[in-house]
Amino acid sequence: MKSGFSLLELVVSLALVTLVTVVSLNLTRPLALLSSRGLDRLEMHQEALISLAQLRASLQSSAPPGLSLADGVFAINPRSQPAVDSSGNLHWSDKLDLFYLASGELRQRRWPPQPAVAGDPPVPASMSGSLHAKRFEGPELLALANPDAPARRLARGVLSWKVENLGPDGLIHQPIQVLLELQRHQRKLQFRRSFFLLGAS
């Protein structure tokens, strides 16, 4: 009596193994896609929350007169520490926190940097005083968002980044409305936040 498999038995067993494998893959593929979507969503949430937390921290160190906005570039001039002197005068830092889009990324950088960065505009004399908020208009502000300068990446895959509530006087009024829209693999998430600051003159 011979032991072993005939060719027919081998072909049938291979066909059954192939069928089981195909069915298993078809059952697990939706789970893998669902997991991938969940990871994309989690990643977008995490980056948006980090971005908004950084923005909130910078805003809390400033006041409405120290905010500048032009074409998606948002500059925040923080108050110095201590912010108020014994005469009641409000003092401002000689730095700006910049939030802007570059190559689909929301970035944050401190300006002027130490040491200076090639491509950055020169620091104006008005940056040295401490009694007035530092504000920049249009092209001046856009020049500060140097895409080649080292900056902290807060979020990637940014479709839209807007800071709104610019009044007719050119100042930002409260509440400050922020829109951040992210995309990963055709999935989009939109985040809207409102921020209130303490008034200052």
C-alpha positions in Angstrom: 0.0 0.0 0.0 1.5 3.4 -1.1 1.3 6.5 1.1 1.2 10.1 -0.1 -1.0 12.4 -2.1 -2.2 12.0 -5.6 -1.9 14.9 -8.0 -5.7 15.4 -7.9 -5.6 15.6 -4.1 -2.8 18.1 -4.2 -4.6 20.4 -6.7 -7.8 20.3 -4.6 -6.0 21.1 -1.4 -4.1 24.0 -3.1 -7.5 25.3 -4.4 -9.0 25.2 -0.9 -6.0 27.0 0.7 -6.2 29.7 -2.0 -9.9 30.1 -1.5 -9.5 30.4 2.3 -6.7 32.9 1.8 -8.7 35.1 -0.6 -11.8 35.0 1.8 -9.6 35.9 4.8 -8.0 38.8 2.9 -11.4 40.1 1.8 -12.6 40.0 5.4 -9.5 41.7 6.9 -9.1 44.4 4.2 -12.0 46.6 5.5 -10.5 46.4 9.0 -7.1 47.5 7.8 -8.7 50.5 5.9 -10.8 51.4 8.9 -7.6 51.3 11.1 -5.8 53.5 8.6 -8.6 56.0 8.6 -8.6 56.0 12.4 -4.9 56.7 12.5 -5.2 59.5 9.9 -8.0 61.1 11.9 -6.1 60.7 15.2 -3.0 62.2 13.7 -4.9 65.2 12.3 -6.6 65.8 15.6 -3.3 65.7 17.4 -1.6 68.1 15.1 -4.6 70.5 15.2 -4.7 70.5 19.0 -0.9 71.1 19.2 -1.2 74.0 16.7 -4.1 75.6 18.5 -2.5 75.2 21.9 0.7 76.9 20.6 -1.4 79.7 19.2 -3.3 80.1 22.4 -0.1 80.2 24.5 1.3 83.0 22.2 -2.0 84.9 22.2 -2.2 84.8 26.0 1.2 86.5 26.2 -0.1 89.4 24.1 -3.0 91.8 23.7 -5.0 93.0 20.6 -2.7 96.0 19.8 0.2 93.5 19.4 -1.4 91.4 16.7 -0.7 91.7 13.0 -2.4 89.8 10.1 -1.8 89.7 6.3 -2.6 86.9 3.9 -2.4 84.1 6.4 0.6 85.4 8.2 -0.3 86.0 11.8 2.3 87.9 14.0 1.9 88.1 17.8 4.0 90.6 19.7 4.2 89.4 23.3 4.3 91.7 26.3 7.6 91.8 28.1 7.9 90.4 31.6 6.8 92.1 33.8 4.3 93.5 31.4 3.4 96.6 33.5 5.9 98.9 35.2 5.3 100.8 38.5 3.8 103.8 36.5 1.2 101.6 34.9 2.8 101.6 31.5 2.4 98.4 29.4 5.7 97.1 28.0 6.2 95.0 24.9 8.8 92.5 23.9 11.2 93.1 20.9 10.2 89.7 19.4 7.3 88.4 17.3 5.8 84.9 17.2 4.9 84.2 13.6 2.3 81.6 12.5 2.1 81.0 8.7 1.7 78.4 5.9 4.7 77.2 3.9 4.6 74.1 1.6 1.3 72.9 3.0 2.6 73.1 6.6 1.5 75.4 9.4 4.8 76.7 10.9 5.8 78.8 13.9 8.9 80.8 14.3 10.3 83.5 16.6 11.5 86.7 14.8 14.0 88.2 14.7 16.0 85.0 15.1 19.4 84.8 16.8 21.6 84.5 14.7 20.1 86.3 11.7 18.8 84.1 8.9 19.5 84.7 5.2 16.4 86.0 3.4 15.0 87.7 6.4 14.3 91.5 6.2 16.4 93.8 8.4 15.0 94.5 11.9 13.5 98.0 11.9 14.4 100.5 14.5 10.8 100.5 15.8 11.4 97.0 17.2 13.8 98.3 19.9 11.2 100.4 21.9 9.2 98.7 24.7 6.3 101.1 25.2 4.5 100.4 21.9 3.2 97.2 20.4 5.1 96.0 17.3 2.8 95.8 14.3 3.5 95.1 10.7 1.4 95.7 7.6 1.0 93.7 4.3 4.3 93.2 2.5 6.4 93.9 5.6 4.6 91.1 7.4 4.7 88.7 4.5 8.4 89.2 4.2 8.8 87.8 7.8 7.4 84.5 6.8 10.6 83.3 5.2 10.0 79.8 3.9 13.7 79.0 4.0 14.1 80.0 7.7 14.2 77.3 10.4 10.7 77.0 11.9 8.8 74.6 14.1 6.3 72.5 12.0 3.0 72.4 13.8 0.8 70.6 11.3 1.2 69.2 7.8 -1.3 68.6 5.0 -2.9 72.0 5.7 -5.6 72.9 3.2 -6.7 76.1 4.9 -5.4 78.4 7.7 -7.3 81.6 8.5 -7.3 84.1 11.3 -10.4 86.3 11.0 -12.1 89.3 12.6 -10.0 92.1 11.2 -11.8 95.4 11.9 -12.0 98.4 9.5 -9.3 100.1 11.6 -6.8 97.4 10.6 -6.8 96.0 14.2 -8.0 92.5 15.1 -11.2 92.6 17.1 -12.4 90.0 19.6 -13.2 87.2 19.4 -10.3 86.1 17.2 -11.6 83.4 14.9 -9.2 80.7 13.7 -9.9 78.1 11.1 -7.5 75.2 10.4 -8.4 72.5 7.8 -6.2 69.4 7.4 -6.2 66.6 4.9 -4.8 63.1 4.9 -5.4 60.6 2.0 -8.6 62.4 0.8 -9.9 62.7 4.4 -10.5 66.2 5.7 -11.0 67.6 9.1 -11.9 71.2 9.9 -11.2 72.9 13.3 -12.7 76.3 14.3 -11.7 78.1 17.5 -12.5 81.5 19.1 -10.0 83.2 21.3 -10.5 86.1 23.7 -7.7 88.3 25.0 -7.5 90.8 27.8 -7.7 94.3 26.3 -4.8 96.7 26.5 -4.0 100.1 25.2 
